[in-house]
Amino acid sequence: MADQSMDMHFADAGAPARRRAEAERREFAAYFALIFAATLPLTLVVWALTALRHFRLPERGPVARAWSQARVITPMIFSGA
């Protein structure tokens, strides 16, 4: 009987690490969403001004630019840079 309880103890040894990793993923997603939402209005304005100035639509739309900026900025926050 004691052997079974020891096996159960070792089976749950990775649980805190998994919970920590899941929490970090959720935090990363929350920051990403916040940064994406914050950069979207600015990229929309820049996209519209570029379209008006050059009389053509830019290759990348405002959503793609905001997504790209969020992909660059969010890891910087988590790396401490």
N, CA, C and O atoms as a printed pandas DataFrame, in Angstrom:
     atom_number atom_name residue_name chain_id  residue_number  x_coord  y_coord  z_coord
0              1         N          MET        A               1    0.818   -1.188    0.000
1              2        CA          MET        A               1    0.000    0.000    0.000
2              3         C          MET        A               1    0.863    1.254    0.000
3              4         O          MET        A               1    0.515    2.251   -0.633
4              5         N          ALA        A               2    1.966    1.207    0.695
5              6        CA          ALA        A               2    2.856    2.362    0.752
6              7         C          ALA        A               2    3.478    2.635   -0.611
7              8         O          ALA        A               2    3.754    3.786   -0.952
8              9         N          ASP        A               3    3.699    1.580   -1.392
9             10        CA          ASP        A               3    4.281    1.764   -2.720
10            11         C          ASP        A               3    3.348    2.558   -3.628
11            12         O          ASP        A               3    3.809    3.375   -4.425
12            13         N          GLN        A               4    2.048    2.326   -3.516
13            14        CA          GLN        A               4    1.093    3.047   -4.356
14            15         C          GLN        A               4    1.069    4.526   -4.014
15            16         O          GLN        A               4    0.983    5.365   -4.910
16            17         N          SER        A               5    1.142    4.855   -2.740
17            18        CA          SER        A               5    1.128    6.270   -2.366
18            19         C          SER        A               5    2.398    6.966   -2.825
19            20         O          SER        A               5    2.357    8.146   -3.174
20            21         N          MET        A               6    3.517    6.268   -2.833
21            22        CA          MET        A               6    4.770    6.853   -3.330
22            23         C          MET        A               6    4.674    7.109   -4.824
23            24         O          MET        A               6    5.139    8.139   -5.312
24            25         N          ASP        A               7    4.065    6.164   -5.560
25            26        CA          ASP        A               7    3.897    6.345   -6.998
26            27         C          ASP        A               7    3.012    7.547   -7.299
27            28         O          ASP        A               7    3.291    8.305   -8.228
28            29         N          MET        A               8    1.962    7.726   -6.532
29            30        CA          MET        A               8    1.071    8.872   -6.723
30            31         C          MET        A               8    1.802   10.179   -6.449
31            32         O          MET        A               8    1.579   11.177   -7.136
32            33         N          HIS        A               9    2.667   10.174   -5.455
33            34        CA          HIS        A               9    3.417   11.390   -5.114
34            35         C          HIS        A               9    4.323   11.797   -6.269
35            36         O          HIS        A               9    4.384   12.973   -6.627
36            37         N          PHE        A              10    5.028   10.831   -6.854
37            38        CA          PHE        A              10    5.930   11.150   -7.955
38            39         C          PHE        A              10    5.174   11.492   -9.228
39            40         O          PHE        A              10    5.681   12.252  -10.053
40            41         N          ALA        A              11    3.994   10.961   -9.408
41            42        CA          ALA        A              11    3.199   11.252  -10.600
42            43         C          ALA        A              11    2.746   12.706  -10.613
43            44         O          ALA        A              11    2.598   13.292  -11.686
44            45         N          ASP        A              12    2.524   13.300   -9.444
45            46        CA          ASP        A              12    2.062   14.686   -9.358
46            47         C          ASP        A              12    3.206   15.673   -9.211
47            48         O          ASP        A              12    2.951   16.859   -8.998
48            49         N          ALA        A              13    4.461   15.238   -9.315
49            50        CA          ALA        A              13    5.604   16.119   -9.100
50            51         C          ALA        A              13    5.672   17.232  -10.147
51            52         O          ALA        A              13    6.179   18.313   -9.846
52            53         N          GLY        A              14    5.178   17.002  -11.362
53            54        CA          GLY        A              14    5.235   18.013  -12.409
54            55         C          GLY        A              14    4.053   18.960  -12.418
55            56         O          GLY        A              14    4.022   19.891  -13.222
56            57         N          ALA        A              15    3.081   18.748  -11.548
57            58        CA          ALA        A              15    1.866   19.571  -11.547
58            59         C          ALA        A              15    2.150   21.045  -11.274
59            60         O          ALA        A              15    1.601   21.887  -11.985
60            61         N          PRO        A              16    2.973   21.414  -10.289
61            62        CA          PRO        A              16    3.234   22.839  -10.069
62            63         C          PRO        A              16    3.915   23.507  -11.263
63            64         O          PRO        A              16    3.626   24.663  -11.574
64            65         N          ALA        A              17    4.796   22.803  -11.916
65            66        CA          ALA        A              17    5.467   23.359  -13.090
66            67         C          ALA        A              17    4.475   23.587  -14.227
67            68         O          ALA        A              17    4.553   24.593  -14.932
68            69         N          ARG        A              18    3.538   22.647  -14.404
69            70        CA          ARG        A              18    2.515   22.813  -15.454
70            71         C          ARG        A              18    1.617   23.997  -15.154
71            72         O          ARG        A              18    1.297   24.789  -16.040
72            73         N          ARG        A              19    1.212   24.111  -13.889
73            74        CA          ARG        A              19    0.343   25.240  -13.520
74            75         C          ARG        A              19    1.069   26.568  -13.736
75            76         O          ARG        A              19    0.473   27.539  -14.200
76            77         N          ARG        A              20    2.351   26.602  -13.399
77            78        CA          ARG        A              20    3.129   27.825  -13.583
78            79         C          ARG        A              20    3.247   28.163  -15.077
79            80         O          ARG        A              20    3.110   29.323  -15.467
80            81         N          ALA        A              21    3.503   27.143  -15.907
81            82        CA          ALA        A              21    3.612   27.362  -17.351
82            83         C          ALA        A              21    2.280   27.839  -17.935
83            84         O          ALA        A              21    2.254   28.728  -18.786
84            85         N          GLU        A              22    1.183   27.251  -17.477
85            86        CA          GLU        A              22   -0.139   27.677  -17.958
86            87         C          GLU        A              22   -0.434   29.111  -17.532
87            88         O          GLU        A              22   -1.007   29.882  -18.302
88            89         N          ALA        A              23   -0.049   29.469  -16.326
89            90        CA          ALA        A              23   -0.262   30.837  -15.838
90            91         C          ALA        A              23    0.567   31.821  -16.653
91            92         O          ALA        A              23    0.096   32.913  -16.971
92            93         N          GLU        A              24    1.795   31.444  -16.993
93            94        CA          GLU        A              24    2.641   32.318  -17.805
94            95         C          GLU        A              24    2.055   32.495  -19.201
95            96         O          GLU        A              24    2.101   33.590  -19.763
96            97         N          ARG        A              25    1.495   31.403  -19.769
97            98        CA          ARG        A              25    0.868   31.506  -21.089
98            99         C          ARG        A              25   -0.343   32.434  -21.060
99           100         O          ARG        A              25   -0.550   33.236  -21.971
100          101         N          ARG        A              26   -1.141   32.311  -19.997
101          102        CA          ARG        A              26   -2.314   33.189  -19.873
102          103         C          ARG        A              26   -1.887   34.637  -19.705
103          104         O          ARG        A              26   -2.498   35.538  -20.281
104          105         N          GLU        A              27   -0.845   34.866  -18.920
105          106        CA          GLU        A              27   -0.360   36.231  -18.722
106          107         C          GLU        A              27    0.181   36.798  -20.036
107          108         O          GLU        A              27   -0.076   37.957  -20.360
108          109         N          PHE        A              28    0.921   35.995  -20.788
109          110        CA          PHE        A              28    1.446   36.422  -22.078
110          111         C          PHE        A              28    0.297   36.784  -23.022
111          112         O          PHE        A              28    0.348   37.808  -23.704
112          113         N          ALA        A              29   -0.733   35.945  -23.057
113          114        CA          ALA        A              29   -1.894   36.197  -23.928
114          115         C          ALA        A              29   -2.611   37.467  -23.517
115          116         O          ALA        A              29   -3.079   38.220  -24.372
116          117         N          ALA        A              30   -2.705   37.717  -22.213
117          118        CA          ALA        A              30   -3.373   38.933  -21.743
118          119         C          ALA        A              30   -2.584   40.175  -22.154
119          120         O          ALA        A              30   -3.165   41.154  -22.625
120          121         N          TYR        A              31   -1.270   40.138  -21.979
121          122        CA          TYR        A              31   -0.446   41.265  -22.401
122          123         C          TYR        A              31   -0.509   41.455  -23.907
123          124         O          TYR        A              31   -0.599   42.582  -24.393
124          125         N          PHE        A              32   -0.461   40.343  -24.652
125          126        CA          PHE        A              32   -0.531   40.424  -26.105
126          127         C          PHE        A              32   -1.830   41.093  -26.541
127          128         O          PHE        A              32   -1.816   41.969  -27.405
128          129         N          ALA        A              33   -2.940   40.690  -25.954
129          130        CA          ALA        A              33   -4.241   41.266  -26.309
130          131         C          ALA        A              33   -4.304   42.746  -25.965
131          132         O          ALA        A              33   -4.843   43.547  -26.729
132          133         N          LEU        A              34   -3.758   43.098  -24.830
133          134        CA          LEU        A              34   -3.751   44.501  -24.422
134          135         C          LEU        A              34   -2.901   45.353  -25.366
135          136         O          LEU        A              34   -3.322   46.435  -25.775
136          137         N          ILE        A              35   -1.729   44.875  -25.707
137          138        CA          ILE        A              35   -0.847   45.617  -26.617
138          139         C          ILE        A              35   -1.459   45.690  -28.014
139          140         O          ILE        A              35   -1.399   46.731  -28.668
140          141         N          PHE        A              36   -2.047   44.583  -28.467
141          142        CA          PHE        A              36   -2.702   44.578  -29.773
142          143         C          PHE        A              36   -3.823   45.612  -29.810
143          144         O          PHE        A              36   -3.935   46.376  -30.768
144          145         N          ALA        A              37   -4.643   45.635  -28.776
145          146        CA          ALA        A              37   -5.758   46.589  -28.724
146          147         C          ALA        A              37   -5.257   48.026  -28.641
147          148         O          ALA        A              37   -5.886   48.936  -29.182
148          149         N          ALA        A              38   -4.134   48.232  -27.970
149          150        CA          ALA        A              38   -3.595   49.590  -27.845
150          151         C          ALA        A              38   -2.955   50.076  -29.141
151          152         O          ALA        A              38   -3.024   51.265  -29.453
152          153         N          THR        A              39   -2.335   49.179  -29.898
153          154        CA          THR        A              39   -1.662   49.607  -31.130
154          155         C          THR        A              39   -2.601   49.677  -32.329
155          156         O          THR        A              39   -2.286   50.339  -33.318
156          157         N          LEU        A              40   -3.733   49.015  -32.257
157          158        CA          LEU        A              40   -4.645   48.988  -33.407
158          159         C          LEU        A              40   -5.130   50.375  -33.839
159          160         O          LEU        A              40   -5.103   50.655  -35.038
160          161         N          PRO        A              41   -5.569   51.250  -32.946
161          162        CA          PRO        A              41   -6.007   52.570  -33.417
162          163         C          PRO        A              41   -4.892   53.369  -34.098
163          164         O          PRO        A              41   -5.125   54.036  -35.107
164          165         N          LEU        A              42   -3.694   53.297  -33.546
165          166        CA          LEU        A              42   -2.579   54.027  -34.146
166          167         C          LEU        A              42   -2.227   53.469  -35.521
167          168         O          LEU        A              42   -1.986   54.235  -36.454
168          169         N          THR        A              43   -2.193   52.162  -35.656
169          170        CA          THR        A              43   -1.876   51.582  -36.957
170          171         C          THR        A              43   -2.980   51.877  -37.972
171          172         O          THR        A              43   -2.707   51.999  -39.166
172          173         N          LEU        A              44   -4.209   51.990  -37.512
173          174        CA          LEU        A              44   -5.307   52.356  -38.411
174          175         C          LEU        A              44   -5.127   53.779  -38.941
175          176         O          LEU        A              44   -5.336   54.038  -40.126
176          177         N          VAL        A              45   -4.744   54.686  -38.068
177          178        CA          VAL        A              45   -4.499   56.074  -38.488
178          179         C          VAL        A              45   -3.331   56.146  -39.469
179          180         O          VAL        A              45   -3.422   56.811  -40.501
180          181         N          VAL        A              46   -2.232   55.462  -39.145
181          182        CA          VAL        A              46   -1.057   55.471  -40.038
182          183         C          VAL        A              46   -1.412   54.842  -41.378
183          184         O          VAL        A              46   -1.003   55.343  -42.425
184          185         N          TRP        A              47   -2.160   53.760  -41.356
185          186        CA          TRP        A              47   -2.571   53.104  -42.594
186          187         C          TRP        A              47   -3.422   54.050  -43.449
187          188         O          TRP        A              47   -3.208   54.152  -44.657
188          189         N          ALA        A              48   -4.377   54.734  -42.833
189          190        CA          ALA        A              48   -5.253   55.655  -43.575
190          191         C          ALA        A              48   -4.462   56.834  -44.130
191          192         O          ALA        A              48   -4.676   57.232  -45.275
192          193         N          LEU        A              49   -3.560   57.396  -43.345
193          194        CA          LEU        A              49   -2.746   58.517  -43.831
194          195         C          LEU        A              49   -1.837   58.097  -44.980
195          196         O          LEU        A              49   -1.651   58.850  -45.936
196          197         N          THR        A              50   -1.279   56.913  -44.889
197          198        CA          THR        A              50   -0.435   56.402  -45.978
198          199         C          THR        A              50   -1.266   56.196  -47.238
199          200         O          THR        A              50   -0.812   56.516  -48.337
200          201         N          ALA        A              51   -2.461   55.671  -47.093
201          202        CA          ALA        A              51   -3.339   55.460  -48.249
202          203         C          ALA        A              51   -3.715   56.787  -48.891
203          204         O          ALA        A              51   -3.740   56.897  -50.117
204          205         N          LEU        A              52   -4.004   57.790  -48.080
205          206        CA          LEU        A              52   -4.371   59.094  -48.624
206          207         C          LEU        A              52   -3.188   59.787  -49.290
207          208         O          LEU        A              52   -3.346   60.436  -50.324
208          209         N          ARG        A              53   -2.020   59.651  -48.705
209          210        CA          ARG        A              53   -0.843   60.333  -49.236
210          211         C          ARG        A              53   -0.374   59.724  -50.554
211          212         O          ARG        A              53    0.025   60.451  -51.464
212          213         N          HIS        A              54   -0.420   58.389  -50.667
213          214        CA          HIS        A              54    0.105   57.709  -51.857
214          215         C          HIS        A              54   -0.992   57.289  -52.838
215          216         O          HIS        A              54   -0.685   56.736  -53.894
216          217         N          PHE        A              55   -2.245   57.537  -52.517
217          218        CA          PHE        A              55   -3.393   57.195  -53.362
218          219         C          PHE        A              55   -3.445   55.701  -53.711
219          220         O          PHE        A              55   -3.884   55.315  -54.794
220          221         N          ARG        A              56   -2.991   54.886  -52.776
221          222        CA          ARG        A              56   -3.091   53.432  -52.927
222          223         C          ARG        A              56   -3.080   52.822  -51.531
223          224         O          ARG        A              56   -2.597   53.434  -50.578
224          225         N          LEU        A              57   -3.611   51.622  -51.421
225          226        CA          LEU        A              57   -3.634   50.935  -50.131
226          227         C          LEU        A              57   -2.274   50.297  -49.838
227          228         O          LEU        A              57   -1.679   49.673  -50.716
228          229         N          PRO        A              58   -1.789   50.452  -48.624
229          230        CA          PRO        A              58   -0.532   49.780  -48.256
230          231         C          PRO        A              58   -0.691   48.257  -48.334
231          232         O          PRO        A              58   -1.798   47.730  -48.225
232          233         N          GLU        A              59    0.431   47.565  -48.526
233          234        CA          GLU        A              59    0.388   46.103  -48.651
234          235         C          GLU        A              59   -0.176   45.442  -47.400
235          236         O          GLU        A              59   -1.013   44.544  -47.490
236          237         N          ARG        A              60    0.275   45.880  -46.253
237          238        CA          ARG        A              60   -0.190   45.301  -44.983
238          239         C          ARG        A              60   -1.252   46.197  -44.380
239          240         O          ARG        A              60   -1.093   47.416  -44.306
240          241         N          GLY        A              61   -2.326   45.582  -43.953
241          242        CA          GLY        A              61   -3.411   46.337  -43.351
242          243         C          GLY        A              61   -3.113   46.700  -41.906
243          244         O          GLY        A              61   -2.097   46.277  -41.353
244          245         N          PRO        A              62   -3.988   47.476  -41.295
245          246        CA          PRO        A              62   -3.766   47.917  -39.923
246          247         C          PRO        A              62   -3.775   46.772  -38.905
247          248         O          PRO        A              62   -3.054   46.821  -37.909
248          249         N          VAL        A              63   -4.585   45.750  -39.154
249          250        CA          VAL        A              63   -4.634   44.619  -38.221
250          251         C          VAL        A              63   -3.316   43.841  -38.274
251          252         O          VAL        A              63   -2.784   43.445  -37.236
252          253         N          ALA        A              64   -2.798   43.626  -39.468
253          254        CA          ALA        A              64   -1.518   42.916  -39.612
254          255         C          ALA        A              64   -0.383   43.698  -38.951
255          256         O          ALA        A              64    0.489   43.109  -38.313
256          257         N          ARG        A              65   -0.394   44.995  -39.100
257          258        CA          ARG        A              65    0.651   45.819  -38.468
258          259         C          ARG        A              65    0.540   45.782  -36.948
259          260         O          ARG        A              65    1.552   45.660  -36.258
260          261         N          ALA        A              66   -0.670   45.885  -36.422
261          262        CA          ALA        A              66   -0.864   45.841  -34.972
262          263         C          ALA        A              66   -0.472   44.474  -34.422
263          264         O          ALA        A              66    0.144   44.383  -33.360
264          265         N          TRP        A              67   -0.825   43.419  -35.139
265          266        CA          TRP        A              67   -0.462   42.063  -34.724
266          267         C          TRP        A              67    1.063   41.922  -34.687
267          268         O          TRP        A              67    1.625   41.362  -33.746
268          269         N          SER        A              68    1.713   42.438  -35.719
269          270        CA          SER        A              68    3.171   42.373  -35.792
270          271         C          SER        A              68    3.819   43.147  -34.641
271          272         O          SER        A              68    4.770   42.665  -34.027
272          273         N          GLN        A              69    3.313   44.323  -34.354
273          274        CA          GLN        A              69    3.863   45.111  -33.247
274          275         C          GLN        A              69    3.653   44.409  -31.916
275          276         O          GLN        A              69    4.548   44.419  -31.070
276          277         N          ALA        A              70    2.502   43.805  -31.714
277          278        CA          ALA        A              70    2.252   43.074  -30.469
278          279         C          ALA        A              70    3.177   41.869  -30.359
279          280         O          ALA        A              70    3.631   41.537  -29.264
280          281         N          ARG        A              71    3.461   41.208  -31.483
281          282        CA          ARG        A              71    4.382   40.059  -31.474
282          283         C          ARG        A              71    5.805   40.483  -31.134
283          284         O          ARG        A              71    6.568   39.685  -30.591
284          285         N          VAL        A              72    6.175   41.718  -31.442
285          286        CA          VAL        A              72    7.519   42.204  -31.128
286          287         C          VAL        A              72    7.587   42.721  -29.692
287          288         O          VAL        A              72    8.543   42.429  -28.975
288          289         N          ILE        A              73    6.598   43.474  -29.276
289          290        CA          ILE        A              73    6.640   44.154  -27.977
290          291         C          ILE        A              73    6.416   43.188  -26.813
291          292         O          ILE        A              73    7.109   43.287  -25.801
292          293         N          THR        A              74    5.479   42.270  -26.929
293          294        CA          THR        A              74    5.138   41.393  -25.797
294          295         C          THR        A              74    6.327   40.562  -25.315
295          296         O          THR        A              74    6.556   40.505  -24.107
296          297         N          PRO        A              75    7.092   39.916  -26.195
297          298        CA          PRO        A              75    8.254   39.164  -25.683
298          299         C          PRO        A              75    9.300   40.062  -25.020
299          300         O          PRO        A              75   10.019   39.623  -24.122
300          301         N          MET        A              76    9.381   41.312  -25.459
301          302        CA          MET        A              76   10.322   42.244  -24.817
302          303         C          MET        A              76    9.959   42.466  -23.358
303          304         O          MET        A              76   10.841   42.577  -22.506
304          305         N          ILE        A              77    8.688   42.531  -23.069
305          306        CA          ILE        A              77    8.229   42.718  -21.684
306          307         C          ILE        A              77    8.623   41.512  -20.846
307          308         O          ILE        A              77    9.070   41.669  -19.710
308          309         N          PHE        A              78    8.465   40.325  -21.384
309          310        CA          PHE        A              78    8.733   39.105  -20.623
310          311         C          PHE        A              78   10.221   38.791  -20.525
311          312         O          PHE        A              78   10.641   38.078  -19.613
312          313         N          SER        A              79   11.024   39.311  -21.450
313          314        CA          SER        A              79   12.458   39.051  -21.368
314          315         C          SER        A              79   13.155   40.056  -20.468
315          316         O          SER        A              79   14.309   39.852  -20.089
316          317         N          GLY        A              80   12.466   41.145  -20.117
317          318        CA          GLY        A              80   13.056   42.157  -19.257
318          319         C          GLY        A              80   13.838   43.210  -20.014
319          320         O          GLY        A              80   14.499   44.048  -19.400
320          321         N          ALA        A              81   13.775   43.184  -21.352
321          322        CA          ALA        A              81   14.526   44.167  -22.150
322          323         C          ALA        A              81   13.800   45.488  -22.195
323          324         O          ALA        A              81   14.279   46.435  -22.819
